[in-house]
Amino acid sequence: MLKGFFNVPNPQNEPVLNYGPRSVERAALQAALDEARAQQIDIPMYIGGKEVRTGKTAQIRPPHDHQHILATFHAGDKSHVAAAIDAALAAKADWENLAWEQRASIFLKAADLLAGPYRAKANAATMLGQSKNAYQAEIDSACELIDFLRFNVHYMSQIYQQQPPISGKGVWNRVEQRPLEGFVFALTPFNFTAIAGNLPSSAAMMGNVVVWKPANTQIYAANVLMQVFREAGLPDGVINLVYVDGPTAGEVIFNHPDFAGIHFTGSTGVFQNIWKTIGNNIHKYKTYPRIVGETGGKDFVLAHPSADADVVSVALLRGAFEYQGQKCSAASRAYVPASLWPAVKQKMQHDMATFKIGPVEDFENFINAVIDEKSFDKLAKYIDEAKADKNVEIVAGGGYDKSKGWFIEPTVIKVNDPYYVTMCEELFGPVLSIYVYDDKKFDEVLDIVDKTSIYALTGAIIAQDRYAIAKATHYLRNAAGNFYINDKPTGAVVGQQPFGGARGSGTNDKAGSMINLLRWVSPRTIKETFDPPKDYRYPFLG
């Protein structure tokens, strides 16, 4: 409820530091990396403000150095999920009745902590726990999360200001934005620390209480985020952080009458099963739960014959191989005209020969490890099958090695069939599939791009011909929730390109926008009449 309006700081995107040699930020990050590697920490769950240790521990190891132990975390069970729900509901009344600007202050302070004293620590945790290089970590765990927090506060203030424009004589109409009735479940992925921080905090910001379950492979950085939230003044029980497997969490949460919504980023299959479970249990809930999810992608780059070959090559290399392709927005399939292919191929092969692969602690490495052995084995299998297929050409890469870390060499596959398996299935790794098409069949390729995948997250058209750009933009309007012209299909910036897709890619509720925050409130319209009628008779009855 709006209890008064205060101007909030006008948000600006957090500047991305470059971590160049001898820079201040590089020295600070190197020190944070050294400190983190020099110790083995013990990570508790956080339930109702208490640090919970079960004694049932699991190890956290860097994906690029799986012999080294960074930390152990305490795994929970159903009792801990239930305790987290109880703690959230116990905190609910005080939290939702807190004036909105008081809630805003907490998250603005969290943003400042991340921008300042926690910046190197959060980036180091993301680098070591998720094998991101310094620049990718800076964009993620520093800049994007800071932007989420600051811009969401701005959007929150705008939401509370929205009121009916007309009240009429003797009447006052107003709208109250209420938190959801119950608790919100935040289920977050491994690949973006910013997403892991945004999913619980955006719901909490709007007055909700949250049970947060991160992916096990992101717990190392999630622990740092929880430290930031607590230091920023987040009250006990508002966000409760638990480490359990998905089925365990789901069995408790999706059967609870106070379940009010889920904020999810992860696989399409998991999200569809969650949706089905919620539907089957709909009679158990006090209210219809909000279901918000961003899921998979099979993201495309379509080059037109008028495109610049260098622009195509760089868009593919950055779009496909930054963070080892472990982005739901990563370029995974590309369509290149035959007239451009020789130049694009030569440029890609030349640049890929300069890629340095190795641990994140060496700042010269552009490519690091994939997240775990399961991902490694899956990608290696697809690469081996491509090598054995006479209709497929390995243009570059194709190697892999897990002796030290889960290293997959960036791999480019040229296919003869636009519906070859790697053109259709989400791989989530540094494997790019390219179909070379006849220049005269651009319209046919538009149709192939639109129909190949169940997903519709991101996509790009690269062209200099404005008619081609206009045609692709219109024809592919349902094929991508975030569409890029003459750029790679990754790198959405909070406040500039709100992120999300439709079809099999999710509910398209656009993280980093007012649209998303509106999902975490339930409006109540209030009409107050100052001089109510005292006779039932209308004038026409006279």
Phi and psi in degrees as a GROMACS rama.xvg file:
@    title "Ramachandran Plot"
@    xaxis  label "Phi"
@    yaxis  label "Psi"
@TYPE xy
-77.9308  114.805  LEU-2
-106.387  15.5136  LYS-3
146.036  147.451  GLY-4
-110.639  132.042  PHE-5
-126.275  139.787  PHE-6
-64.8684  131.515  ASN-7
-101.708  156.921  VAL-8
-56.4758  137.004  PRO-9
-71.9013  116.392  ASN-10
-72.0812  143.389  PRO-11
-127.901  144.343  GLN-12
-61.8576  133.657  ASN-13
-62.6281  127.55  GLU-14
-60.9583  138.523  PRO-15
-87.2704  119.177  VAL-16
-75.3835  149.964  LEU-17
-99.0894  -15.2072  ASN-18
57.5213  36.2527  TYR-19
-68.5734  163.419  GLY-20
-54.5421  136.438  PRO-21
67.9668  11.6182  ARG-22
-78.2656  155.519  SER-23
-62.307  -43.2254  VAL-24
-66.6194  -32.6231  GLU-25
-68.3654  -40.824  ARG-26
-63.6008  -41.6439  ALA-27
-65.6635  -40.8968  ALA-28
-68.3689  -40.9049  LEU-29
-60.3964  -40.6161  GLN-30
-64.9293  -39.4612  ALA-31
-66.8175  -39.1749  ALA-32
-62.8042  -45.8933  LEU-33
-61.4346  -42.6807  ASP-34
-64.6374  -42.6992  GLU-35
-65.7077  -40.4204  ALA-36
-72.0695  -22.8161  ARG-37
-81.4479  -6.60773  ALA-38
-135.288  158.305  GLN-39
-117.015  108.917  GLN-40
-92.823  160.615  ILE-41
-111.018  117.056  ASP-42
-105.715  117.737  ILE-43
-89.8647  167.072  PRO-44
-79.2768  162.751  MET-45
-125.23  107.042  TYR-46
-127.524  118.284  ILE-47
59.0925  31.7086  GLY-48
83.9034  -4.18212  GLY-49
-100.047  143.296  LYS-50
-83.494  118.982  GLU-51
-108.5  121.558  VAL-52
-119.143  124.481  ARG-53
-96.4026  -17.7594  THR-54
84.9539  -13.4523  GLY-55
-93.2995  96.1002  LYS-56
-108.213  155.267  THR-57
-131.343  155.74  ALA-58
-95.4251  149.315  GLN-59
-114.936  124.352  ILE-60
-127.34  143.916  ARG-61
-61.9972  132.359  PRO-62
-57.5207  -27.659  PRO-63
-90.7934  -1.86952  HIS-64
-153.52  72.7438  ASP-65
-76.3524  4.61206  HIS-66
-90.5312  -13.8966  GLN-67
-95.641  135.29  HIS-68
-101.424  118.332  ILE-69
-85.3161  -39.2271  LEU-70
-163.939  167.573  ALA-71
-122.63  146.79  THR-72
-124.01  154.086  PHE-73
-94.0431  113.133  HIS-74
-79.2678  142.7  ALA-75
-107.114  -176.187  GLY-76
-136.717  -166.563  ASP-77
-59.7949  -33.351  LYS-78
-63.9332  -32.5135  SER-79
-75.9922  -33.3168  HIS-80
-64.3742  -44.7525  VAL-81
-62.15  -40.1142  ALA-82
-65.5262  -37.2698  ALA-83
-65.5686  -40.2664  ALA-84
-63.6062  -45.9959  ILE-85
-59.8904  -42.6487  ASP-86
-64.7486  -39.9369  ALA-87
-63.2414  -47.6304  ALA-88
-66.5345  -32.3027  LEU-89
-67.3037  -30.2276  ALA-90
-86.8769  -10.7971  ALA-91
-62.0659  -48.9501  LYS-92
-60.6212  -48.9421  ALA-93
-64.5457  -39.5662  ASP-94
-69.3126  -46.9375  TRP-95
-71.9272  -21.9425  GLU-96
-87.8198  -6.32672  ASN-97
-70.7261  134.323  LEU-98
-53.9794  142.181  ALA-99
-58.8207  -34.6417  TRP-100
-70.3816  -24.6894  GLU-101
-70.8561  -39.8232  GLN-102
-64.4372  -42.7093  ARG-103
-58.4277  -40.4755  ALA-104
-60.0116  -36.9905  SER-105
-61.877  -45.7199  ILE-106
-78.3208  -28.4675  PHE-107
-66.5287  -37.9539  LEU-108
-66.536  -39.4786  LYS-109
-59.6291  -40.102  ALA-110
-62.5827  -42.4863  ALA-111
-67.2879  -35.2817  ASP-112
-64.7486  -40.7408  LEU-113
-68.6183  -35.3355  LEU-114
-72.6238  -22.0113  ALA-115
-113.922  -103.719  GLY-116
-65.5347  -22.4939  PRO-117
-99.0879  -0.782107  TYR-118
-59.3919  -53.7419  ARG-119
-65.5413  -38.1064  ALA-120
-66.1789  -43.9802  LYS-121
-66.5335  -41.3403  ALA-122
-65.9745  -41.621  ASN-123
-63.196  -40.1413  ALA-124
-63.9994  -39.4383  ALA-125
-69.1072  -40.1349  THR-126
-62.3894  -47.6424  MET-127
-76.6826  -41.3449  LEU-128
-79.1942  -29.1681  GLY-129
-121.381  3.90576  GLN-130
56.6161  52.6623  SER-131
-103.912  142.716  LYS-132
-72.318  170.748  ASN-133
-58.8696  -42.7664  ALA-134
-69.8146  -42.6972  TYR-135
-64.574  -38.5268  GLN-136
-65.5439  -41.997  ALA-137
-59.698  -44.8484  GLU-138
-63.2223  -37.9028  ILE-139
-82.349  -77.1386  ASP-140
-74.054  -16.3389  SER-141
-100.718  -77.6337  ALA-142
-62.5619  -49.2099  CYS-143
-66.9177  -40.7526  GLU-144
-68.1975  -40.4569  LEU-145
-58.4625  -44.1839  ILE-146
-63.0417  -43.8894  ASP-147
-54.453  -48.5502  PHE-148
-64.7793  -47.0118  LEU-149
-72.3844  -44.1607  ARG-150
-68.4286  -36.794  PHE-151
-63.8304  -37.4182  ASN-152
-61.0067  -42.0043  VAL-153
-62.161  -46.4158  HIS-154
-64.6131  -38.1889  TYR-155
-58.5864  -45.5793  MET-156
-63.0057  -36.2322  SER-157
-67.7041  -38.7799  GLN-158
-60.9355  -45.0219  ILE-159
-69.4714  -23.2889  TYR-160
-78.3357  -19.2131  GLN-161
-70.043  117.354  GLN-162
-136.218  156.181  GLN-163
-56.4098  134.951  PRO-164
-74.1765  -22.1986  PRO-165
-126.691  134.36  ILE-166
-114.321  -32.8711  SER-167
86.7956  163.113  GLY-168
-66.9689  127.355  LYS-169
75.4849  10.4949  GLY-170
-134.425  142.463  VAL-171
-124.975  117.636  TRP-172
-103.432  137.151  ASN-173
-149.383  162.854  ARG-174
-122.39  133.66  VAL-175
-112.437  127.735  GLU-176
-97.2622  107.129  GLN-177
-95.7208  144.569  ARG-178
-61.493  160.861  PRO-179
-65.2976  152.364  LEU-180
-87.2121  95.9239  GLU-181
135.015  -150.355  GLY-182
-122.845  158.045  PHE-183
-108.69  139.479  VAL-184
-102.173  119.137  PHE-185
-103.403  117.31  ALA-186
-116.841  110.457  LEU-187
-116.222  154.867  THR-188
-93.6632  178.127  PRO-189
-84.1193  -26.081  PHE-190
-83.4244  -20.0127  ASN-191
-132.59  116.051  PHE-192
-61.823  -34.3873  THR-193
-61.9984  -41.7153  ALA-194
-65.8591  -41.6679  ILE-195
-60.8582  -32.9338  ALA-196
-82.6437  -33.8223  GLY-197
-73.8566  -39.1492  ASN-198
-60.9649  -47.4538  LEU-199
-74.8456  -36.2007  PRO-200
-73.4879  -34.0557  SER-201
-66.0386  -39.7016  SER-202
-69.5989  -42.029  ALA-203
-64.6299  -37.8097  ALA-204
-55.7359  -35.8984  MET-205
-84.716  13.3546  MET-206
96.6515  8.10355  GLY-207
-90.887  160.055  ASN-208
-108.409  150.973  VAL-209
-135.946  140.683  VAL-210
-107.187  122.336  VAL-211
-115.377  122.941  TRP-212
-120.446  107.281  LYS-213
-83.6546  163.445  PRO-214
-62.6939  143.63  ALA-215
-56.8945  -32.5116  ASN-216
-79.2024  4.37437  THR-217
-121.718  2.63696  GLN-218
-59.8697  -35.4943  ILE-219
-58.3636  -44.8855  TYR-220
-79.9144  -32.6644  ALA-221
-59.2894  -36.159  ALA-222
-61.4089  -38.601  ASN-223
-66.0217  -41.881  VAL-224
-61.838  -39.7958  LEU-225
-64.6227  -36.2433  MET-226
-62.504  -39.4695  GLN-227
-64.7143  -47.9762  VAL-228
-59.8253  -42.0025  PHE-229
-67.2532  -42.1078  ARG-230
-66.6926  -29.0058  GLU-231
-73.4621  -10.4929  ALA-232
104.042  16.1667  GLY-233
-63.8549  124.487  LEU-234
-64.0335  153.516  PRO-235
-58.4247  137.287  ASP-236
87.877  -10.2238  GLY-237
-70.9987  -46.0257  VAL-238
-123.193  122.523  ILE-239
-115.815  125.329  ASN-240
-105.845  117.715  LEU-241
-126.026  150.007  VAL-242
-118.374  94.3843  TYR-243
-137.696  165.508  VAL-244
-77.8665  162.27  ASP-245
-57.6244  -50.4068  GLY-246
-59.6079  -36.05  PRO-247
-64.5081  -46.9184  THR-248
-62.1371  -45.308  ALA-249
-63.1786  -38.1096  GLY-250
-60.8307  -37.5242  GLU-251
-82.0137  -50.2295  VAL-252
-67.3181  -47.045  ILE-253
-79.2532  -0.100014  PHE-254
-108.43  3.02246  ASN-255
-89.2747  133.39  HIS-256
-64.7698  -22.0387  PRO-257
-94.0135  8.21518  ASP-258
-64.7344  121.181  PHE-259
-116.088  -12.774  ALA-260
174.077  159.235  GLY-261
-128.766  134.491  ILE-262
-112.946  113.641  HIS-263
-130.667  140.506  PHE-264
-136.15  127.952  THR-265
170.841  -153.579  GLY-266
-78.8572  153.238  SER-267
-63.1905  -42.2915  THR-268
-60.1705  -45.3603  GLY-269
-63.0189  -44.0573  VAL-270
-64.8212  -38.8554  PHE-271
-65.9699  -37.9541  GLN-272
-66.4067  -37.6083  ASN-273
-63.0756  -46.0139  ILE-274
-59.1819  -43.9008  TRP-275
-62.6312  -42.6287  LYS-276
-63.5589  -43.7945  THR-277
-61.3817  -41.4797  ILE-278
-62.2637  -42.8787  GLY-279
-65.9359  -27.598  ASN-280
-101.364  11.3605  ASN-281
-58.4382  -29.7152  ILE-282
-71.7699  -12.4378  HIS-283
-86.8272  -16.4659  LYS-284
-94.141  151.168  TYR-285
-70.1776  -26.8668  LYS-286
-146.906  163.151  THR-287
-72.0266  119.682  TYR-288
-68.6848  146.754  PRO-289
-79.7625  130.475  ARG-290
-118.051  106.401  ILE-291
-122.285  121.028  VAL-292
-146.818  140.98  GLY-293
-118.131  122.333  GLU-294
-119.233  -129.981  THR-295
-83.3654  178.985  GLY-296
-156.405  149.112  GLY-297
-132.028  74.8036  LYS-298
-81.8995  144.159  ASP-299
-116.548  153.972  PHE-300
-125.196  121.987  VAL-301
-110.88  117.065  LEU-302
-99.4516  134.041  ALA-303
-93.6335  154.943  HIS-304
-55.1985  -22.2866  PRO-305
-83.5007  -2.2977  SER-306
-70.1234  157.111  ALA-307
-84.3335  126.661  ASP-308
-61.4774  -37.8025  ALA-309
-65.7681  -38.783  ASP-310
-64.412  -42.034  VAL-311
-61.3994  -47.9763  VAL-312
-60.8523  -47.82  SER-313
-65.797  -39.4718  VAL-314
-61.1045  -37.9419  ALA-315
-72.6046  -44.2767  LEU-316
-65.2742  -46.2455  LEU-317
-72.1402  -43.4176  ARG-318
-66.1414  -33.5122  GLY-319
-91.1716  -31.1545  ALA-320
-116.037  -10.8616  PHE-321
-63.4463  138.712  GLU-322
48.3765  39.8342  TYR-323
56.3396  27.2749  GLN-324
70.6295  13.0421  GLY-325
-90.8576  49.7323  GLN-326
-125.522  138.352  LYS-327
-65.0733  -14.3754  CYS-328
-96.9462  -1.81064  SER-329
-61.2462  142.992  ALA-330
-65.131  119.389  ALA-331
-120.183  -23.7277  SER-332
-138.821  141.649  ARG-333
-137.32  152.5  ALA-334
-128.613  113.991  TYR-335
-122.225  131.524  VAL-336
-68.1688  148.221  PRO-337
-57.9449  -35.0018  ALA-338
-67.2395  -26.1797  SER-339
-94.9308  -20.359  LEU-340
-56.7959  -45.1613  TRP-341
-57.8341  -40.9043  PRO-342
-71.7942  -40.672  ALA-343
-64.4258  -44.0655  VAL-344
-61.0106  -46.2476  LYS-345
-62.0117  -44.1383  GLN-346
-63.5363  -43.5147  LYS-347
-64.9766  -46.0201  MET-348
-62.6228  -39.9105  GLN-349
-62.8469  -47.8964  HIS-350
-70.1502  -38.3305  ASP-351
-66.2681  -27.6818  MET-352
-66.3011  -17.3704  ALA-353
-95.062  -5.88207  THR-354
-61.1167  133.187  PHE-355
-105.986  132.313  LYS-356
-118.573  132.997  ILE-357
166.395  -162.535  GLY-358
-70.1147  155.135  PRO-359
-69.5115  -22.3863  VAL-360
-65.9856  -23.143  GLU-361
-90.5103  108.992  ASP-362
-71.2619  -4.5687  PHE-363
-85.4407  -9.16022  GLU-364
-83.8941  122.668  ASN-365
-85.1134  -32.9101  PHE-366
-112.764  134.175  ILE-367
-120.369  -156.352  ASN-368
-91.9034  155.374  ALA-369
-76.1321  169.866  VAL-370
-69.6012  -36.456  ILE-371
-160.371  178.365  ASP-372
-66.97  -34.9667  GLU-373
-60.6031  -45.0061  LYS-374
-65.0826  -43.6162  SER-375
-56.6152  -50.2448  PHE-376
-63.7582  -38.9888  ASP-377
-62.6888  -46.3095  LYS-378
-67.8737  -41.4743  LEU-379
-59.5696  -37.5193  ALA-380
-63.7543  -45.1815  LYS-381
-64.0873  -39.3489  TYR-382
-65.2673  -44.3714  ILE-383
-61.828  -40.8328  ASP-384
-65.8524  -37.2771  GLU-385
-66.0413  -40.1332  ALA-386
-62.0261  -32.8024  LYS-387
-85.9684  -7.27933  ALA-388
-94.7767  120.606  ASP-389
-68.6194  -16.7504  LYS-390
-92.9659  8.59149  ASN-391
-125.609  139.739  VAL-392
-118.162  129.652  GLU-393
-83.6235  105.249  ILE-394
-76.9407  -35.9823  VAL-395
-157.747  151.163  ALA-396
77.4201  -144.645  GLY-397
101.941  -3.84131  GLY-398
-94.8901  163.392  GLY-399
-161.036  155.49  TYR-400
-159.903  125.474  ASP-401
-117.959  19.7208  LYS-402
-66.4446  -36.4625  SER-403
-109.067  -42.3387  LYS-404
-151.638  178.007  GLY-405
-88.8942  74.9425  TRP-406
-99.0474  119.684  PHE-407
-112.464  122.614  ILE-408
-67.9158  133.342  GLU-409
-51.7566  130.353  PRO-410
-129.667  131.794  THR-411
-112.591  125.315  VAL-412
-114.537  126.608  ILE-413
-100.925  127.634  LYS-414
-115.202  152.347  VAL-415
-91.1068  -23.1633  ASN-416
-107.224  117.883  ASP-417
-65.3653  -10.4019  PRO-418
-109.68  19.3259  TYR-419
-58.2429  151.462  TYR-420
-52.7917  -40.6523  VAL-421
-76.4301  -9.49749  THR-422
-84.1502  -15.7418  MET-423
-112.471  -38.3017  CYS-424
-92.7692  142.722  GLU-425
-72.3684  122.696  GLU-426
-101.3  -33.1144  LEU-427
58.7392  54.5221  PHE-428
-166.889  -177.989  GLY-429
-81.8812  58.6912  PRO-430
-128.686  118.5  VAL-431
-113.599  128.518  LEU-432
-106.663  135.284  SER-433
-125.33  131.828  ILE-434
-111.093  124.559  TYR-435
-96.2025  124.084  VAL-436
-116.717  158.334  TYR-437
-65.1165  129.801  ASP-438
-52.5601  -32.3614  ASP-439
-78.5647  -5.28629  LYS-440
-109.141  33.8817  LYS-441
-59.2523  -41.9572  PHE-442
-63.9777  -38.8432  ASP-443
-65.524  -38.5161  GLU-444
-67.7295  -35.0736  VAL-445
-54.9682  -43.5699  LEU-446
-66.9431  -38.8218  ASP-447
-64.043  -44.8597  ILE-448
-57.5574  -43.9367  VAL-449
-68.7751  -32.8158  ASP-450
-102.619  -8.07457  LYS-451
-68.2909  -40.1005  THR-452
-116.783  151.843  SER-453
-75.984  -13.1624  ILE-454
-91.1787  164.27  TYR-455
-155.433  60.9332  ALA-456
-96.8935  -72.1063  LEU-457
-129.67  161.365  THR-458
-167.711  164.09  GLY-459
-143.868  145.877  ALA-460
-116.134  130.504  ILE-461
-118.253  117.417  ILE-462
-164.811  158.412  ALA-463
-108.049  -14.6847  GLN-464
-80.0558  113.533  ASP-465
-65.8766  -32.434  ARG-466
-64.8025  -39.0698  TYR-467
-66.2537  -40.667  ALA-468
-61.7201  -45.4229  ILE-469
-63.7158  -41.6088  ALA-470
-63.9341  -46.7953  LYS-471
-65.6713  -40.6253  ALA-472
-59.6171  -41.0241  THR-473
-76.2212  -47.5832  HIS-474
-64.4151  -34.7743  TYR-475
-98.9992  24.7828  LEU-476
-64.3347  -24.2809  ARG-477
-102.021  0.764219  ASN-478
-91.2309  -8.65092  ALA-479
-157.295  131.37  ALA-480
-77.573  -25.9596  GLY-481
-122.583  116.613  ASN-482
-118.015  136.302  PHE-483
-121.416  138.534  TYR-484
-113.482  118.619  ILE-485
58.1132  45.9002  ASN-486
-158.806  166.106  ASP-487
-70.1835  158.298  LYS-488
-88.7146  22.6136  PRO-489
-124.182  170.57  THR-490
91.2538  30.9031  GLY-491
-58.7308  136.34  ALA-492
-109.909  130.511  VAL-493
-56.7544  134.483  VAL-494
85.9218  -13.9103  GLY-495
-115.258  -49.0209  GLN-496
-130.152  83.87  GLN-497
-52.8886  139.773  PRO-498
-109.342  135.619  PHE-499
161.095  155.91  GLY-500
-133.594  174.386  GLY-501
-116.888  -153.651  ALA-502
48.1466  -131.287  ARG-503
-78.0305  6.26945  GLY-504
-98.3954  1.81357  SER-505
128.767  -169.021  GLY-506
-90.0136  -2.42257  THR-507
55.9648  44.4387  ASN-508
-90.2606  10.2676  ASP-509
53.6889  79.8815  LYS-510
-57.0227  140.598  ALA-511
82.2843  28.8316  GLY-512
-148.089  168.203  SER-513
-63.0717  -30.369  MET-514
-54.7276  -45.0128  ILE-515
-66.3163  -45.1345  ASN-516
-63.7145  -31.5795  LEU-517
-64.3768  -19.5948  LEU-518
-74.2522  -15.1604  ARG-519
-105.763  15.0765  TRP-520
-132.367  158.023  VAL-521
-125.053  110.685  SER-522
-74.6724  144.586  PRO-523
-120.897  124.577  ARG-524
-90.9303  130.663  THR-525
-120.684  127.646  ILE-526
-115.447  125.823  LYS-527
-117.113  126.601  GLU-528
-104.35  125.066  THR-529
-83.213  -31.7155  PHE-530
-130.322  78.3229  ASP-531
-68.3109  151.583  PRO-532
-64.2824  150.585  PRO-533
-121.267  8.7689  LYS-534
-141.538  133.095  ASP-535
-71.9134  -17.8042  TYR-536
-74.3134  128.743  ARG-537
-85.031  158.915  TYR-538
-56.2458  -33.093  PRO-539
-66.1912  -16.3028  PHE-540
-81.4661  -9.41694  LEU-541
